[in-house]
Amino acid sequence: MIKATTLVKRAAVSSAYFVVAYIAISVPVVAEGFSAHFLSLVSAAVGFSAVMALLAIVAGVLVHRRAASH
């Protein structure tokens, strides 16, 4: 991804990548904290696990479809 950009835009692309990665890591943790505040910790953990399992299944289906179409 970075080699495809010009030298001028390489810093912007790198920083955007790290901002997206930081948000992707922190948003689920903050959401888990809020849900644990309003629910019990066990309920929040089960809900978080269910959402992560659902996202993993969706990602697996999308990868399988993409591999089958090529």
Beta strands, then each sheet from edge to edge (+ up, - down):
end
